Amino acid sequence: MSSRGLTLVELLVVIAVICTLAATMMPLVSRAQDSALRAQCLANLRQLTHTAAAWATEHEGAFPPGLLHGTQRDCLSGDVRAWDWHRLPNGTVRPGILWARAAGRDAGDVMQCPTCRHVSPAWSGDPVTGYNYNVAFIAAEARPPTASDKGLGAQDLITAKANLDGETHLTLAQCRRGSHTALFGTGGRRGGTNKFMRSPVNAGPVYDIAYAGAQAFPDGSNVARVDGSVGTVRIAKAGIHADALPDWIVDQLDHPRNGFLSDDASAYDPR
């Protein structure tokens, strides 16, 4: 018996069918990849929260500080110790306050949001994390040192928060709304990410602090709450002050690509 090859018409039909199938499958593959990245991001956020809670149980309920300058004895040492990275005076960067405790996990794996690998870092010289930490209400934060601070340690520079009526931080026991309050999330600002989470009513000298410390919402913002639960918030809020603020401040948010989890402080204040 002799075999007959495909005619030109039959070959074109086969090619058309293959192209149609490929066009149909590509969006499905893309959605599957996005779903996998989001799942990894949520797993990272859950690990961040568990590690922060473990720290709190060993430090009288206080969560890891968001930012310290210097060492415990010398605030002028040149060290910058954030929750994510510790930058030494010589410029070397190593895991920071929180992830120095992450036994068995590479800090670069857990602190790196898989959806934020090619964005601008919040602080020049630090690796991009893609996540931010609730220093608006929960974690302590220190001011930069000055020459007049000679003889002080890093803890001496921790500042009182206007949001907390003069307190410097909240303890785990004070977080009564843990299932509704963000502790970590995917950070967003115009042109990149950020690592200090603010609320839309963040009290401070200028509102641009708040509007540069919100969440990223390209396809919804991933968030880990104080109680350890994780999820995705789909709608970006502009904040209740957005219409009353100068454009140069609000523009730093780049809403709706970035935004807040709530228009008020309800998603950030755990009390």
C-alpha positions in Angstrom: 0.0 0.0 0.0 1.2 3.5 -0.7 0.8 6.4 1.7 -0.6 9.8 0.6 1.0 13.0 2.0 -1.0 15.9 3.2 -2.2 18.3 0.6 -1.5 22.0 1.0 -5.0 22.7 2.1 -4.9 20.0 4.8 -1.6 21.3 6.1 -3.0 24.8 6.4 -6.0 23.5 8.3 -3.7 21.6 10.7 -1.6 24.8 11.2 -4.8 26.8 11.8 -6.0 24.3 14.4 -2.6 24.4 16.2 -2.6 28.2 16.3 -6.1 28.3 17.6 -5.3 25.9 20.4 -2.1 27.8 21.3 -4.0 31.1 21.4 -6.6 29.4 23.7 -4.0 27.9 26.0 -1.8 30.9 26.5 -4.1 32.9 28.7 -4.7 29.7 30.8 -1.0 29.2 31.2 -0.5 32.9 32.1 -3.3 32.7 34.8 -1.7 29.5 36.2 1.6 31.2 36.4 0.1 34.2 38.1 -1.8 32.0 40.5 1.5 30.2 41.4 3.3 33.5 42.1 0.4 34.7 44.2 0.4 31.5 46.2 4.2 31.8 46.9 3.7 35.5 47.9 1.0 34.6 50.4 3.2 31.8 51.8 6.0 34.3 52.3 3.7 36.7 54.0 2.4 34.0 56.3 6.0 33.1 57.3 6.8 36.8 57.9 3.8 37.0 60.3 4.7 33.8 62.2 8.3 34.9 62.7 7.2 38.4 63.9 4.7 36.7 66.4 7.5 34.5 67.7 9.6 37.5 68.3 6.8 39.2 70.1 6.3 36.3 72.5 10.0 36.6 73.5 10.0 40.4 73.8 7.1 41.2 76.2 4.6 41.3 73.3 6.5 43.9 71.3 6.9 43.2 67.5 10.3 43.6 65.8 11.2 47.2 65.4 10.6 48.6 61.9 13.8 50.7 61.9 16.7 51.3 64.2 19.9 53.4 63.6 23.2 52.4 65.1 23.9 49.6 67.6 22.4 49.1 71.0 25.2 51.1 72.6 26.1 53.6 69.8 23.5 55.2 67.6 26.2 56.9 65.6 27.9 53.6 64.4 26.5 54.0 60.9 24.4 50.8 61.0 20.9 51.0 59.6 18.8 48.2 61.0 15.5 47.8 59.3 13.0 45.0 59.8 14.1 43.5 56.4 17.8 44.4 55.9 20.7 45.5 58.0 23.1 47.8 56.2 26.5 47.9 57.8 28.7 51.0 57.9 30.8 49.6 55.0 27.7 49.2 52.8 27.5 45.4 53.3 23.8 44.2 53.5 22.7 41.2 55.5 19.4 40.0 56.9 17.8 42.5 59.2 16.0 42.5 62.6 13.3 40.1 61.6 15.0 37.7 59.3 18.1 37.1 61.3 15.8 34.8 63.2 14.4 32.9 60.2 16.2 29.6 60.9 16.3 27.1 58.0 15.1 29.6 55.4 17.2 31.9 53.2 16.1 35.4 53.9 16.3 36.3 50.2 13.8 33.6 49.4 11.2 34.6 51.9 11.6 38.3 51.9 11.5 38.6 48.1 8.0 38.9 46.7 8.0 36.9 43.5 5.8 39.5 41.7 8.2 42.4 42.5 11.6 41.3 41.2 12.1 44.1 38.7 10.8 47.2 40.6 12.8 50.1 42.1 13.8 49.5 45.7 12.5 51.8 48.4 16.0 52.5 49.7 18.9 52.7 47.4 21.5 50.0 48.2 19.0 47.5 49.8 17.7 44.5 47.9 14.2 44.8 46.7 11.8 43.1 49.1 8.4 44.0 47.7 6.8 43.8 51.1 6.0 46.5 53.7 5.6 46.4 57.5 3.0 48.1 59.6 5.0 50.9 61.3 2.0 53.2 61.2 0.6 51.7 64.4 2.3 48.4 65.4 6.1 48.4 65.1 8.5 50.9 66.7 10.5 53.2 64.4 13.5 55.4 65.2 14.5 58.8 63.9 17.9 59.3 62.2 20.7 60.2 64.6 22.4 63.6 64.8 25.8 64.5 66.1 24.2 65.7 69.4 23.1 62.1 70.0 26.6 61.0 70.9 26.5 58.5 73.8 23.0 57.3 73.0 22.0 53.8 71.8 19.7 52.8 69.0 16.7 52.3 71.3 17.0 55.9 72.6 16.1 57.2 69.2 12.7 55.4 69.0 10.0 58.0 68.5 6.5 58.3 69.9 3.7 57.9 67.3 1.0 60.6 67.0 -1.2 57.8 65.8 -0.8 56.1 69.2 -1.2 59.2 71.3 2.5 59.3 72.1 3.2 55.6 72.5 6.0 54.1 70.5 4.5 50.8 69.5 1.7 48.3 70.3 2.1 44.9 71.9 0.5 41.7 70.7 -2.0 41.9 73.6 -3.1 45.3 72.4 -3.9 44.0 68.9 -7.6 43.2 69.6 -8.6 43.3 65.9 -5.9 41.0 64.7 -8.0 39.3 62.1 -8.8 42.7 60.4 -5.4 44.4 60.7 -2.5 44.2 58.2 0.9 43.4 59.6 2.7 42.8 56.3 1.6 43.4 52.7 2.8 44.0 49.1 4.2 47.6 49.2 3.5 50.1 46.4 4.4 53.7 45.5 4.9 55.5 42.3 7.8 54.0 40.4 8.5 51.2 42.8 7.9 49.6 46.2 8.3 50.6 49.8 9.0 48.8 53.1 7.2 50.9 55.7 3.4 50.5 55.7 1.5 53.7 56.5 -2.2 54.3 56.8 -4.2 56.9 54.8 -4.6 59.0 58.0 -1.0 58.5 59.1 -0.3 61.4 61.5 3.0 63.2 60.9 4.5 66.4 59.7 3.4 65.9 56.1 1.0 63.5 54.4 3.5 62.5 51.8 4.8 60.0 54.3 1.5 58.2 54.2 1.0 58.5 50.5 4.4 56.9 49.8 3.8 53.9 52.0 0.7 52.1 50.7 0.1 48.8 49.0 0.6 47.6 45.4 -2.6 46.8 43.5 -1.8 45.8 39.9 -4.1 42.7 40.3 -5.0 43.0 44.0 -2.8 43.4 47.1 -1.7 40.5 49.1 -1.8 41.0 52.9 -0.9 39.1 56.1 -2.9 40.1 59.2 -1.8 40.1 62.8 -3.6 36.8 63.5 -1.6 35.0 60.8 -4.3 34.9 58.2 -3.5 35.9 54.6 -5.6 37.0 51.7 -5.9 39.3 48.7 -7.7 42.7 48.8 -9.0 43.6 45.3 -10.0 47.2 45.5 -7.4 50.0 46.1 -8.6 52.8 48.3 -7.4 56.4 47.7 -7.7 57.5 51.3 -10.1 60.0 52.9 -7.6 62.9 52.5 -7.0 62.3 48.8 -9.3 65.1 47.5 -8.0 67.6 50.0 -4.3 67.2 49.4 -1.9 68.8 46.9 -1.5 66.9 43.7 2.3 66.4 44.3 1.5 64.4 47.4 -1.3 62.3 46.1 0.7 61.6 42.9 3.2 59.6 45.0 0.5 57.0 45.5 -0.2 56.5 41.8 -3.8 55.3 42.6 -5.3 52.9 41.6 -2.2 51.0 40.7 -1.3 51.5 44.3 -3.6 52.4 47.2 -4.7 51.6 50.7 -6.5 48.7 52.2 -9.2 51.0 53.6 -10.0 54.7 53.2 -9.5 55.2 57.0 -7.2 53.5 59.5 -9.5 50.5 60.1 -7.2 48.1 58.1 -4.1 49.3 59.9 -5.1 50.1 63.5 -5.5 46.8 65.5 -7.0 48.4 68.7 
